[in-house]
Amino acid sequence: MKKDGPLMVACPACGRKLAYDRSNRWRPFCSERCKTTDLGAWASEAYVIGGAPGEEEPPDEGDSGPDAPRRND
Ligand SMILES: [Zn+2]
């Protein structure tokens, strides 16, 4: 029986290959940086759609609490 390695995926943010493995906490991103970058882009897009032009609010801060424990089974 052929033993497969970990599933390799490309990071949606930078395209770097990474193992889609439970040990990779940032999956499917390669790093926290890419994950937050992507989420930031998504958030700003949503904001542009929902917000009125010329109306800006300060970004929400202090919303980066500890990661909730996650069960993988
Ligand atoms: Zn990346």
N, CA, C, O and the ligand as a Tripos MOL2 file, in Angstrom:
@<TRIPOS>MOLECULE
protein
  293   291    74     0     0
PROTEIN
NO_CHARGES

@<TRIPOS>ATOM
      1 N           0.8550   -1.1850    0.0000 N.3       1 MET1
      2 CA          0.0000    0.0000    0.0000 C.3       1 MET1
      3 C           0.8890    1.2330    0.0000 C.2       1 MET1
      4 O           1.8670    1.3310    0.7410 O.2       1 MET1
      5 N           0.5230    2.1410   -0.8340 N.am      2 LYS2
      6 CA          1.3280    3.3470   -0.9500 C.3       2 LYS2
      7 C           1.0150    4.3070    0.1880 C.2       2 LYS2
      8 O          -0.1390    4.6010    0.5020 O.2       2 LYS2
      9 N           2.0700    4.7650    0.7720 N.am      3 LYS3
     10 CA          1.8400    5.7100    1.8700 C.3       3 LYS3
     11 C           1.9500    7.1420    1.3560 C.2       3 LYS3
     12 O           2.9870    7.5680    0.8460 O.2       3 LYS3
     13 N           0.8730    7.8490    1.5060 N.am      4 ASP4
     14 CA          0.8700    9.2260    1.0070 C.3       4 ASP4
     15 C           1.4290   10.1720    2.0500 C.2       4 ASP4
     16 O           1.2750    9.9690    3.2540 O.2       4 ASP4
     17 N           2.0720   11.1950    1.5620 N.am      5 GLY5
     18 CA          2.5430   12.2410    2.4620 C.3       5 GLY5
     19 C           1.3790   13.1370    2.8150 C.2       5 GLY5
     20 O           0.2410   12.8790    2.4210 O.2       5 GLY5
     21 N           1.6580   14.1670    3.5440 N.am      6 PRO6
     22 CA          0.5960   15.1020    3.8940 C.3       6 PRO6
     23 C           0.0440   15.7850    2.6490 C.2       6 PRO6
     24 O           0.7690   15.9910    1.6750 O.2       6 PRO6
     25 N          -1.2070   16.1260    2.6810 N.am      7 LEU7
     26 CA         -1.8220   16.8390    1.5660 C.3       7 LEU7
     27 C          -1.1700   18.2160    1.4150 C.2       7 LEU7
     28 O          -1.1030   19.0060    2.3570 O.2       7 LEU7
     29 N          -0.6940   18.4700    0.1960 N.am      8 MET8
     30 CA         -0.0430   19.7540   -0.0300 C.3       8 MET8
     31 C          -1.0300   20.7260   -0.6750 C.2       8 MET8
     32 O          -1.6930   20.3960   -1.6580 O.2       8 MET8
     33 N          -1.1130   21.9040   -0.1180 N.am      9 VAL9
     34 CA         -1.9920   22.9180   -0.6920 C.3       9 VAL9
     35 C          -1.1980   24.2030   -0.8790 C.2       9 VAL9
     36 O          -0.1450   24.3940   -0.2710 O.2       9 VAL9
     37 N          -1.7140   25.0670   -1.7200 N.am     10 ALA10
     38 CA         -1.0590   26.3590   -1.9190 C.3      10 ALA10
     39 C          -1.7270   27.3900   -1.0210 C.2      10 ALA10
     40 O          -2.9520   27.4780   -0.9460 O.2      10 ALA10
     41 N          -0.9100   28.1500   -0.3560 N.am     11 CYS11
     42 CA         -1.4330   29.2060    0.5000 C.3      11 CYS11
     43 C          -2.2610   30.1780   -0.3510 C.2      11 CYS11
     44 O          -1.7700   30.6860   -1.3590 O.2      11 CYS11
     45 N          -3.4940   30.4340    0.0430 N.am     12 PRO12
     46 CA         -4.3640   31.3120   -0.7400 C.3      12 PRO12
     47 C          -3.8250   32.7420   -0.8260 C.2      12 PRO12
     48 O          -4.1720   33.4940   -1.7380 O.2      12 PRO12
     49 N          -2.9940   33.0950    0.1110 N.am     13 ALA13
     50 CA         -2.4920   34.4720    0.1320 C.3      13 ALA13
     51 C          -1.2340   34.6410   -0.7080 C.2      13 ALA13
     52 O          -1.1190   35.6110   -1.4570 O.2      13 ALA13
     53 N          -0.2900   33.7120   -0.5950 N.am     14 CYS14
     54 CA          0.9830   33.9070   -1.2820 C.3      14 CYS14
     55 C           1.3250   32.7690   -2.2380 C.2      14 CYS14
     56 O           2.2940   32.8580   -2.9920 O.2      14 CYS14
     57 N           0.5420   31.7150   -2.2060 N.am     15 GLY15
     58 CA          0.7610   30.6360   -3.1600 C.3      15 GLY15
     59 C           1.8340   29.6480   -2.7580 C.2      15 GLY15
     60 O           2.1240   28.7070   -3.4970 O.2      15 GLY15
     61 N           2.4200   29.8520   -1.6040 N.am     16 ARG16
     62 CA          3.4550   28.9400   -1.1460 C.3      16 ARG16
     63 C           2.8310   27.5920   -0.7870 C.2      16 ARG16
     64 O           1.7280   27.5160   -0.2450 O.2      16 ARG16
     65 N           3.5640   26.5460   -1.1020 N.am     17 LYS17
     66 CA          3.0580   25.2140   -0.7890 C.3      17 LYS17
     67 C           3.2480   24.9050    0.6910 C.2      17 LYS17
     68 O           4.2810   25.1990    1.2920 O.2      17 LYS17
     69 N           2.2170   24.3060    1.2410 N.am     18 LEU18
     70 CA          2.3500   23.9120    2.6260 C.3      18 LEU18
     71 C           1.5860   22.6190    2.8530 C.2      18 LEU18
     72 O           0.7130   22.2590    2.0640 O.2      18 LEU18
     73 N           1.9090   21.9390    3.9050 N.am     19 ALA19
     74 CA          1.2040   20.7090    4.2230 C.3      19 ALA19
     75 C          -0.0870   21.0480    4.9460 C.2      19 ALA19
     76 O          -0.0940   21.7440    5.9610 O.2      19 ALA19
     77 N          -1.1690   20.5400    4.3970 N.am     20 TYR20
     78 CA         -2.4520   20.7620    5.0490 C.3      20 TYR20
     79 C          -2.5670   19.7270    6.1580 C.2      20 TYR20
     80 O          -3.1230   18.6430    5.9830 O.2      20 TYR20
     81 N          -2.0330   20.0950    7.2730 N.am     21 ASP21
     82 CA         -1.9230   19.1490    8.3650 C.3      21 ASP21
     83 C          -2.4450   19.7910    9.6400 C.2      21 ASP21
     84 O          -2.3930   21.0090    9.8060 O.2      21 ASP21
     85 N          -2.9420   18.9630   10.5220 N.am     22 ARG22
     86 CA         -3.5070   19.5340   11.7470 C.3      22 ARG22
     87 C          -2.4400   20.2360   12.5930 C.2      22 ARG22
     88 O          -2.7500   21.0510   13.4630 O.2      22 ARG22
     89 N          -1.1830   19.9010   12.3170 N.am     23 SER23
     90 CA         -0.1280   20.5590   13.0690 C.3      23 SER23
     91 C           0.1070   21.9820   12.5620 C.2      23 SER23
     92 O           0.7700   22.7890   13.2140 O.2      23 SER23
     93 N          -0.4430   22.2660   11.4000 N.am     24 ASN24
     94 CA         -0.3060   23.6230   10.8630 C.3      24 ASN24
     95 C          -1.5160   24.4440   11.2950 C.2      24 ASN24
     96 O          -2.5980   24.3190   10.7220 O.2      24 ASN24
     97 N          -1.3320   25.2550   12.2740 N.am     25 ARG25
     98 CA         -2.4820   25.9540   12.8460 C.3      25 ARG25
     99 C          -3.0150   27.0340   11.9270 C.2      25 ARG25
    100 O          -4.1250   27.5290   12.1210 O.2      25 ARG25
    101 N          -2.2320   27.4010   10.9300 N.am     26 TRP26
    102 CA         -2.6820   28.4930   10.0520 C.3      26 TRP26
    103 C          -3.2950   27.9820    8.7670 C.2      26 TRP26
    104 O          -3.6720   28.7710    7.9000 O.2      26 TRP26
    105 N          -3.4000   26.6720    8.6350 N.am     27 ARG27
    106 CA         -3.9360   26.1260    7.3980 C.3      27 ARG27
    107 C          -5.2900   26.7410    7.0410 C.2      27 ARG27
    108 O          -6.0450   27.0250    7.9710 O.2      27 ARG27
    109 N          -5.6500   26.9630    5.8320 N.am     28 PRO28
    110 CA         -4.8340   26.6000    4.6710 C.3      28 PRO28
    111 C          -3.7620   27.6350    4.3290 C.2      28 PRO28
    112 O          -3.1840   27.5890    3.2430 O.2      28 PRO28
    113 N          -3.4980   28.5460    5.2240 N.am     29 PHE29
    114 CA         -2.4590   29.5430    4.9700 C.3      29 PHE29
    115 C          -1.1250   29.0180    5.4620 C.2      29 PHE29
    116 O          -1.0700   28.0830    6.2600 O.2      29 PHE29
    117 N          -0.0460   29.6260    4.9790 N.am     30 CYS30
    118 CA          1.2670   29.1320    5.3550 C.3      30 CYS30
    119 C           1.7150   29.7510    6.6710 C.2      30 CYS30
    120 O           2.6060   29.2220    7.3350 O.2      30 CYS30
    121 N           1.1090   30.8580    7.0460 N.am     31 SER31
    122 CA          1.5600   31.5210    8.2570 C.3      31 SER31
    123 C           0.4810   32.4410    8.7920 C.2      31 SER31
    124 O          -0.5120   32.7230    8.1200 O.2      31 SER31
    125 N           0.6900   32.8930    9.9860 N.am     32 GLU32
    126 CA         -0.2710   33.8210   10.5890 C.3      32 GLU32
    127 C          -0.3550   35.0840    9.7470 C.2      32 GLU32
    128 O          -1.4200   35.6800    9.5830 O.2      32 GLU32
    129 N           0.7940   35.4730    9.2220 N.am     33 ARG33
    130 CA          0.8500   36.6910    8.4250 C.3      33 ARG33
    131 C          -0.0970   36.6090    7.2260 C.2      33 ARG33
    132 O          -0.8730   37.5270    6.9590 O.2      33 ARG33
    133 N          -0.0100   35.4860    6.5150 N.am     34 CYS34
    134 CA         -0.8620   35.3140    5.3340 C.3      34 CYS34
    135 C          -2.3260   35.2280    5.7410 C.2      34 CYS34
    136 O          -3.2030   35.7510    5.0530 O.2      34 CYS34
    137 N          -2.5750   34.5870    6.8270 N.am     35 LYS35
    138 CA         -3.9540   34.4390    7.2660 C.3      35 LYS35
    139 C          -4.5480   35.8010    7.5990 C.2      35 LYS35
    140 O          -5.6560   36.1150    7.1640 O.2      35 LYS35
    141 N          -3.8440   36.5910    8.3430 N.am     36 THR36
    142 CA         -4.3860   37.8920    8.7260 C.3      36 THR36
    143 C          -4.4530   38.8210    7.5260 C.2      36 THR36
    144 O          -5.3490   39.6610    7.4360 O.2      36 THR36
    145 N          -3.5120   38.6740    6.6050 N.am     37 THR37
    146 CA         -3.5430   39.4890    5.3940 C.3      37 THR37
    147 C          -4.8020   39.1940    4.6050 C.2      37 THR37
    148 O          -5.4870   40.1030    4.1360 O.2      37 THR37
    149 N          -5.0960   37.9130    4.4650 N.am     38 ASP38
    150 CA         -6.2660   37.5330    3.6900 C.3      38 ASP38
    151 C          -7.5450   37.9850    4.3820 C.2      38 ASP38
    152 O          -8.4490   38.5170    3.7390 O.2      38 ASP38
    153 N          -7.6180   37.7790    5.6560 N.am     39 LEU39
    154 CA         -8.8000   38.1970    6.4010 C.3      39 LEU39
    155 C          -8.9540   39.7010    6.3340 C.2      39 LEU39
    156 O         -10.0690   40.2170    6.2530 O.2      39 LEU39
    157 N          -7.8360   40.4040    6.3670 N.am     40 GLY40
    158 CA         -7.8800   41.8600    6.2900 C.3      40 GLY40
    159 C          -8.4280   42.3140    4.9560 C.2      40 GLY40
    160 O          -9.2170   43.2570    4.8930 O.2      40 GLY40
    161 N          -8.0150   41.6530    3.8870 N.am     41 ALA41
    162 CA         -8.5080   42.0090    2.5650 C.3      41 ALA41
    163 C         -10.0000   41.7480    2.4800 C.2      41 ALA41
    164 O         -10.7540   42.5510    1.9300 O.2      41 ALA41
    165 N         -10.4100   40.6400    3.0200 N.am     42 TRP42
    166 CA        -11.8230   40.2930    3.0060 C.3      42 TRP42
    167 C         -12.6150   41.3210    3.7970 C.2      42 TRP42
    168 O         -13.6730   41.7720    3.3590 O.2      42 TRP42
    169 N         -12.1020   41.6870    4.9540 N.am     43 ALA43
    170 CA        -12.8160   42.6260    5.8160 C.3      43 ALA43
    171 C         -12.9430   43.9830    5.1490 C.2      43 ALA43
    172 O         -13.9980   44.6130    5.2170 O.2      43 ALA43
    173 N         -11.8840   44.4370    4.5080 N.am     44 SER44
    174 CA        -11.9430   45.7480    3.8860 C.3      44 SER44
    175 C         -12.8720   45.7200    2.6750 C.2      44 SER44
    176 O         -13.5410   46.7080    2.3730 O.2      44 SER44
    177 N         -12.9060   44.5870    1.9900 N.am     45 GLU45
    178 CA        -13.8360   44.4700    0.8690 C.3      45 GLU45
    179 C         -15.2660   44.5530    1.3650 C.2      45 GLU45
    180 O         -16.0940   45.2710    0.8040 O.2      45 GLU45
    181 N         -15.5410   43.8180    2.4060 N.am     46 ALA46
    182 CA        -16.8870   43.8190    2.9720 C.3      46 ALA46
    183 C         -17.2300   45.2230    3.4540 C.2      46 ALA46
    184 O         -18.3700   45.6750    3.3490 O.2      46 ALA46
    185 N         -16.2310   45.8880    3.9750 N.am     47 TYR47
    186 CA        -16.4770   47.2300    4.4870 C.3      47 TYR47
    187 C         -16.8030   48.1790    3.3430 C.2      47 TYR47
    188 O         -17.6960   49.0160    3.4640 O.2      47 TYR47
    189 N         -16.0900   48.0520    2.2450 N.am     48 VAL48
    190 CA        -16.3410   48.9240    1.0960 C.3      48 VAL48
    191 C         -17.7580   48.7210    0.5780 C.2      48 VAL48
    192 O         -18.4420   49.6700    0.1940 O.2      48 VAL48
    193 N         -18.1820   47.4530    0.5770 N.am     49 ILE49
    194 CA        -19.5230   47.1610    0.0830 C.3      49 ILE49
    195 C         -20.5840   47.7320    1.0240 C.2      49 ILE49
    196 O         -21.5840   48.3070    0.5950 O.2      49 ILE49
    197 N         -20.3250   47.5500    2.3350 N.am     50 GLY50
    198 CA        -21.3640   47.9240    3.2880 C.3      50 GLY50
    199 C         -21.3020   49.3700    3.7540 C.2      50 GLY50
    200 O         -22.3010   49.9160    4.2210 O.2      50 GLY50
    201 N         -20.1500   49.9850    3.6310 N.am     51 GLY51
    202 CA        -19.9990   51.3220    4.1860 C.3      51 GLY51
    203 C         -20.2820   52.4230    3.1800 C.2      51 GLY51
    204 O         -20.2510   52.1940    1.9700 O.2      51 GLY51
    205 N         -20.5510   53.5920    3.6730 N.am     52 ALA52
    206 CA        -20.7620   54.7250    2.7830 C.3      52 ALA52
    207 C         -19.4210   55.3820    2.4810 C.2      52 ALA52
    208 O         -18.5530   55.4490    3.3510 O.2      52 ALA52
    209 N         -19.2470   55.8620    1.2680 N.am     53 PRO53
    210 CA        -17.9750   56.5040    0.9040 C.3      53 PRO53
    211 C         -17.7160   57.7460    1.7530 C.2      53 PRO53
    212 O         -18.6280   58.5150    2.0550 O.2      53 PRO53
    213 N         -16.4750   57.9180    2.1230 N.am     54 GLY54
    214 CA        -16.1230   59.1010    2.9110 C.3      54 GLY54
    215 C         -16.4270   58.9420    4.3810 C.2      54 GLY54
    216 O         -16.2280   59.8620    5.1740 O.2      54 GLY54
    217 N         -16.9080   57.7730    4.7370 N.am     55 GLU55
    218 CA        -17.2330   57.5650    6.1390 C.3      55 GLU55
    219 C         -16.3010   56.5100    6.6970 C.2      55 GLU55
    220 O         -16.3780   55.3430    6.3120 O.2      55 GLU55
    221 N         -15.4260   56.9080    7.5960 N.am     56 GLU56
    222 CA        -14.4570   55.9340    8.0730 C.3      56 GLU56
    223 C         -14.4980   55.8040    9.5800 C.2      56 GLU56
    224 O         -14.6170   56.7790   10.3210 O.2      56 GLU56
    225 N         -14.3940   54.5710    9.9940 N.am     57 GLU57
    226 CA        -14.3260   54.3230   11.4240 C.3      57 GLU57
    227 C         -12.9580   53.7550   11.7490 C.2      57 GLU57
    228 O         -12.3470   53.0790   10.9220 O.2      57 GLU57
    229 N         -12.4850   54.0230   12.9320 N.am     58 PRO58
    230 CA        -11.1960   53.4290   13.3170 C.3      58 PRO58
    231 C         -11.3180   51.9250   13.3800 C.2      58 PRO58
    232 O         -12.3580   51.3930   13.7680 O.2      58 PRO58
    233 N         -10.2520   51.2390   12.9980 N.am     59 PRO59
    234 CA        -10.2970   49.7690   12.9970 C.3      59 PRO59
    235 C         -10.4890   49.2240   14.4020 C.2      59 PRO59
    236 O         -10.0140   49.7950   15.3840 O.2      59 PRO59
    237 N         -11.1730   48.1420   14.4680 N.am     60 ASP60
    238 CA        -11.3920   47.4810   15.7470 C.3      60 ASP60
    239 C         -10.0870   46.9140   16.2680 C.2      60 ASP60
    240 O          -9.4000   46.1630   15.5760 O.2      60 ASP60
    241 N          -9.7620   47.2750   17.4720 N.am     61 GLU61
    242 CA         -8.5230   46.7380   18.0250 C.3      61 GLU61
    243 C          -8.8180   45.9270   19.2770 C.2      61 GLU61
    244 O          -9.8870   46.0220   19.8800 O.2      61 GLU61
    245 N          -7.8290   45.1290   19.6400 N.am     62 GLY62
    246 CA         -7.9950   44.3350   20.8540 C.3      62 GLY62
    247 C          -8.9570   43.1840   20.6640 C.2      62 GLY62
    248 O          -9.5570   42.7030   21.6250 O.2      62 GLY62
    249 N          -9.1030   42.7440   19.4380 N.am     63 ASP63
    250 CA        -10.0120   41.6510   19.1760 C.3      63 ASP63
    251 C          -9.2680   40.3650   18.8560 C.2      63 ASP63
    252 O          -9.8170   39.4490   18.2440 O.2      63 ASP63
    253 N          -8.0150   40.3110   19.2780 N.am     64 SER64
    254 CA         -7.2390   39.1210   18.9530 C.3      64 SER64
    255 C          -6.9980   38.2860   20.1970 C.2      64 SER64
    256 O          -5.8730   38.1540   20.6790 O.2      64 SER64
    257 N          -8.0560   37.7430   20.6860 N.am     65 GLY65
    258 CA         -7.9660   36.9220   21.9000 C.3      65 GLY65
    259 C          -7.2450   35.6300   21.6070 C.2      65 GLY65
    260 O          -6.8950   35.3390   20.4630 O.2      65 GLY65
    261 N          -7.0300   34.8730   22.6330 N.am     66 PRO66
    262 CA         -6.3440   33.5800   22.4410 C.3      66 PRO66
    263 C          -7.2000   32.6510   21.6110 C.2      66 PRO66
    264 O          -8.4290   32.7160   21.6330 O.2      66 PRO66
    265 N          -6.5330   31.7980   20.8900 N.am     67 ASP67
    266 CA         -7.2630   30.8480   20.0660 C.3      67 ASP67
    267 C          -8.0580   29.8880   20.9420 C.2      67 ASP67
    268 O          -7.5760   29.3820   21.9550 O.2      67 ASP67
    269 N          -9.2550   29.6670   20.5240 N.am     68 ALA68
    270 CA        -10.0500   28.7010   21.2610 C.3      68 ALA68
    271 C          -9.5050   27.3100   20.9900 C.2      68 ALA68
    272 O          -9.0980   26.9920   19.8720 O.2      68 ALA68
    273 N          -9.5040   26.5040   22.0070 N.am     69 PRO69
    274 CA         -9.0260   25.1220   21.7880 C.3      69 PRO69
    275 C          -9.9130   24.4400   20.7670 C.2      69 PRO69
    276 O         -11.1360   24.5780   20.7810 O.2      69 PRO69
    277 N          -9.2760   23.7120   19.8940 N.am     70 ARG70
    278 CA        -10.0270   23.1140   18.7980 C.3      70 ARG70
    279 C          -9.8850   21.6050   18.8130 C.2      70 ARG70
    280 O          -8.7800   21.0840   18.9600 O.2      70 ARG70
    281 N         -10.9580   20.9240   18.6650 N.am     71 ARG71
    282 CA        -10.8860   19.4720   18.6150 C.3      71 ARG71
    283 C         -10.8870   19.0500   17.1710 C.2      71 ARG71
    284 O         -11.6800   19.5250   16.3580 O.2      71 ARG71
    285 N          -9.9990   18.1670   16.8770 N.am     72 ASN72
    286 CA         -9.8250   17.7920   15.4800 C.3      72 ASN72
    287 C         -10.5070   16.4850   15.1310 C.2      72 ASN72
    288 O         -10.4780   16.0320   13.9860 O.2      72 ASN72
    289 N         -11.1040   15.9050   16.1120 N.am     73 ASP73
    290 CA        -11.7760   14.6520   15.8120 C.3      73 ASP73
    291 C         -13.2690   14.9000   15.7900 C.2      73 ASP73
    292 O         -14.0450   13.9750   15.5550 O.2      73 ASP73
    293 ZN          1.2930   32.3770    2.5400 Zn       74 ZN74
@<TRIPOS>BOND
     1     1     2 1
     2     2     3 1
     3     3     4 2
     4     3     5 am
     5     5     6 1
     6     6     7 1
     7     7     8 2
     8     7     9 am
     9     9    10 1
    10    10    11 1
    11    11    12 2
    12    11    13 am
    13    13    14 1
    14    14    15 1
    15    15    16 2
    16    15    17 am
    17    17    18 1
    18    18    19 1
    19    19    20 2
    20    19    21 am
    21    21    22 1
    22    22    23 1
    23    23    24 2
    24    23    25 am
    25    25    26 1
    26    26    27 1
    27    27    28 2
    28    27    29 am
    29    29    30 1
    30    30    31 1
    31    31    32 2
    32    31    33 am
    33    33    34 1
    34    34    35 1
    35    35    36 2
    36    35    37 am
    37    37    38 1
    38    38    39 1
    39    39    40 2
    40    39    41 am
    41    41    42 1
    42    42    43 1
    43    43    44 2
    44    43    45 am
    45    45    46 1
    46    46    47 1
    47    47    48 2
    48    47    49 am
    49    49    50 1
    50    50    51 1
    51    51    52 2
    52    51    53 am
    53    53    54 1
    54    54    55 1
    55    55    56 2
    56    55    57 am
    57    57    58 1
    58    58    59 1
    59    59    60 2
    60    59    61 am
    61    61    62 1
    62    62    63 1
    63    63    64 2
    64    63    65 am
    65    65    66 1
    66    66    67 1
    67    67    68 2
    68    67    69 am
    69    69    70 1
    70    70    71 1
    71    71    72 2
    72    71    73 am
    73    73    74 1
    74    74    75 1
    75    75    76 2
    76    75    77 am
    77    77    78 1
    78    78    79 1
    79    79    80 2
    80    79    81 am
    81    81    82 1
    82    82    83 1
    83    83    84 2
    84    83    85 am
    85    85    86 1
    86    86    87 1
    87    87    88 2
    88    87    89 am
    89    89    90 1
    90    90    91 1
    91    91    92 2
    92    91    93 am
    93    93    94 1
    94    94    95 1
    95    95    96 2
    96    95    97 am
    97    97    98 1
    98    98    99 1
    99    99   100 2
   100    99   101 am
   101   101   102 1
   102   102   103 1
   103   103   104 2
   104   103   105 am
   105   105   106 1
   106   106   107 1
   107   107   108 2
   108   107   109 am
   109   109   110 1
   110   110   111 1
   111   111   112 2
   112   111   113 am
   113   113   114 1
   114   114   115 1
   115   115   116 2
   116   115   117 am
   117   117   118 1
   118   118   119 1
   119   119   120 2
   120   119   121 am
   121   121   122 1
   122   122   123 1
   123   123   124 2
   124   123   125 am
   125   125   126 1
   126   126   127 1
   127   127   128 2
   128   127   129 am
   129   129   130 1
   130   130   131 1
   131   131   132 2
   132   131   133 am
   133   133   134 1
   134   134   135 1
   135   135   136 2
   136   135   137 am
   137   137   138 1
   138   138   139 1
   139   139   140 2
   140   139   141 am
   141   141   142 1
   142   142   143 1
   143   143   144 2
   144   143   145 am
   145   145   146 1
   146   146   147 1
   147   147   148 2
   148   147   149 am
   149   149   150 1
   150   150   151 1
   151   151   152 2
   152   151   153 am
   153   153   154 1
   154   154   155 1
   155   155   156 2
   156   155   157 am
   157   157   158 1
   158   158   159 1
   159   159   160 2
   160   159   161 am
   161   161   162 1
   162   162   163 1
   163   163   164 2
   164   163   165 am
   165   165   166 1
   166   166   167 1
   167   167   168 2
   168   167   169 am
   169   169   170 1
   170   170   171 1
   171   171   172 2
   172   171   173 am
   173   173   174 1
   174   174   175 1
   175   175   176 2
   176   175   177 am
   177   177   178 1
   178   178   179 1
   179   179   180 2
   180   179   181 am
   181   181   182 1
   182   182   183 1
   183   183   184 2
   184   183   185 am
   185   185   186 1
   186   186   187 1
   187   187   188 2
   188   187   189 am
   189   189   190 1
   190   190   191 1
   191   191   192 2
   192   191   193 am
   193   193   194 1
   194   194   195 1
   195   195   196 2
   196   195   197 am
   197   197   198 1
   198   198   199 1
   199   199   200 2
   200   199   201 am
   201   201   202 1
   202   202   203 1
   203   203   204 2
   204   203   205 am
   205   205   206 1
   206   206   207 1
   207   207   208 2
   208   207   209 am
   209   209   210 1
   210   210   211 1
   211   211   212 2
   212   211   213 am
   213   213   214 1
   214   214   215 1
   215   215   216 2
   216   215   217 am
   217   217   218 1
   218   218   219 1
   219   219   220 2
   220   219   221 am
   221   221   222 1
   222   222   223 1
   223   223   224 2
   224   223   225 am
   225   225   226 1
   226   226   227 1
   227   227   228 2
   228   227   229 am
   229   229   230 1
   230   230   231 1
   231   231   232 2
   232   231   233 am
   233   233   234 1
   234   234   235 1
   235   235   236 2
   236   235   237 am
   237   237   238 1
   238   238   239 1
   239   239   240 2
   240   239   241 am
   241   241   242 1
   242   242   243 1
   243   243   244 2
   244   243   245 am
   245   245   246 1
   246   246   247 1
   247   247   248 2
   248   247   249 am
   249   249   250 1
   250   250   251 1
   251   251   252 2
   252   251   253 am
   253   253   254 1
   254   254   255 1
   255   255   256 2
   256   255   257 am
   257   257   258 1
   258   258   259 1
   259   259   260 2
   260   259   261 am
   261   261   262 1
   262   262   263 1
   263   263   264 2
   264   263   265 am
   265   265   266 1
   266   266   267 1
   267   267   268 2
   268   267   269 am
   269   269   270 1
   270   270   271 1
   271   271   272 2
   272   271   273 am
   273   273   274 1
   274   274   275 1
   275   275   276 2
   276   275   277 am
   277   277   278 1
   278   278   279 1
   279   279   280 2
   280   279   281 am
   281   281   282 1
   282   282   283 1
   283   283   284 2
   284   283   285 am
   285   285   286 1
   286   286   287 1
   287   287   288 2
   288   287   289 am
   289   289   290 1
   290   290   291 1
   291   291   292 2
@<TRIPOS>SUBSTRUCTURE
     1 MET1         2 RESIDUE 1 A MET
     2 LYS2         6 RESIDUE 1 A LYS
     3 LYS3        10 RESIDUE 1 A LYS
     4 ASP4        14 RESIDUE 1 A ASP
     5 GLY5        18 RESIDUE 1 A GLY
     6 PRO6        22 RESIDUE 1 A PRO
     7 LEU7        26 RESIDUE 1 A LEU
     8 MET8        30 RESIDUE 1 A MET
     9 VAL9        34 RESIDUE 1 A VAL
    10 ALA10       38 RESIDUE 1 A ALA
    11 CYS11       42 RESIDUE 1 A CYS
    12 PRO12       46 RESIDUE 1 A PRO
    13 ALA13       50 RESIDUE 1 A ALA
    14 CYS14       54 RESIDUE 1 A CYS
    15 GLY15       58 RESIDUE 1 A GLY
    16 ARG16       62 RESIDUE 1 A ARG
    17 LYS17       66 RESIDUE 1 A LYS
    18 LEU18       70 RESIDUE 1 A LEU
    19 ALA19       74 RESIDUE 1 A ALA
    20 TYR20       78 RESIDUE 1 A TYR
    21 ASP21       82 RESIDUE 1 A ASP
    22 ARG22       86 RESIDUE 1 A ARG
    23 SER23       90 RESIDUE 1 A SER
    24 ASN24       94 RESIDUE 1 A ASN
    25 ARG25       98 RESIDUE 1 A ARG
    26 TRP26      102 RESIDUE 1 A TRP
    27 ARG27      106 RESIDUE 1 A ARG
    28 PRO28      110 RESIDUE 1 A PRO
    29 PHE29      114 RESIDUE 1 A PHE
    30 CYS30      118 RESIDUE 1 A CYS
    31 SER31      122 RESIDUE 1 A SER
    32 GLU32      126 RESIDUE 1 A GLU
    33 ARG33      130 RESIDUE 1 A ARG
    34 CYS34      134 RESIDUE 1 A CYS
    35 LYS35      138 RESIDUE 1 A LYS
    36 THR36      142 RESIDUE 1 A THR
    37 THR37      146 RESIDUE 1 A THR
    38 ASP38      150 RESIDUE 1 A ASP
    39 LEU39      154 RESIDUE 1 A LEU
    40 GLY40      158 RESIDUE 1 A GLY
    41 ALA41      162 RESIDUE 1 A ALA
    42 TRP42      166 RESIDUE 1 A TRP
    43 ALA43      170 RESIDUE 1 A ALA
    44 SER44      174 RESIDUE 1 A SER
    45 GLU45      178 RESIDUE 1 A GLU
    46 ALA46      182 RESIDUE 1 A ALA
    47 TYR47      186 RESIDUE 1 A TYR
    48 VAL48      190 RESIDUE 1 A VAL
    49 ILE49      194 RESIDUE 1 A ILE
    50 GLY50      198 RESIDUE 1 A GLY
    51 GLY51      202 RESIDUE 1 A GLY
    52 ALA52      206 RESIDUE 1 A ALA
    53 PRO53      210 RESIDUE 1 A PRO
    54 GLY54      214 RESIDUE 1 A GLY
    55 GLU55      218 RESIDUE 1 A GLU
    56 GLU56      222 RESIDUE 1 A GLU
    57 GLU57      226 RESIDUE 1 A GLU
    58 PRO58      230 RESIDUE 1 A PRO
    59 PRO59      234 RESIDUE 1 A PRO
    60 ASP60      238 RESIDUE 1 A ASP
    61 GLU61      242 RESIDUE 1 A GLU
    62 GLY62      246 RESIDUE 1 A GLY
    63 ASP63      250 RESIDUE 1 A ASP
    64 SER64      254 RESIDUE 1 A SER
    65 GLY65      258 RESIDUE 1 A GLY
    66 PRO66      262 RESIDUE 1 A PRO
    67 ASP67      266 RESIDUE 1 A ASP
    68 ALA68      270 RESIDUE 1 A ALA
    69 PRO69      274 RESIDUE 1 A PRO
    70 ARG70      278 RESIDUE 1 A ARG
    71 ARG71      282 RESIDUE 1 A ARG
    72 ASN72      286 RESIDUE 1 A ASN
    73 ASP73      290 RESIDUE 1 A ASP
    74 ZN74       293 GROUP 0 **** ****
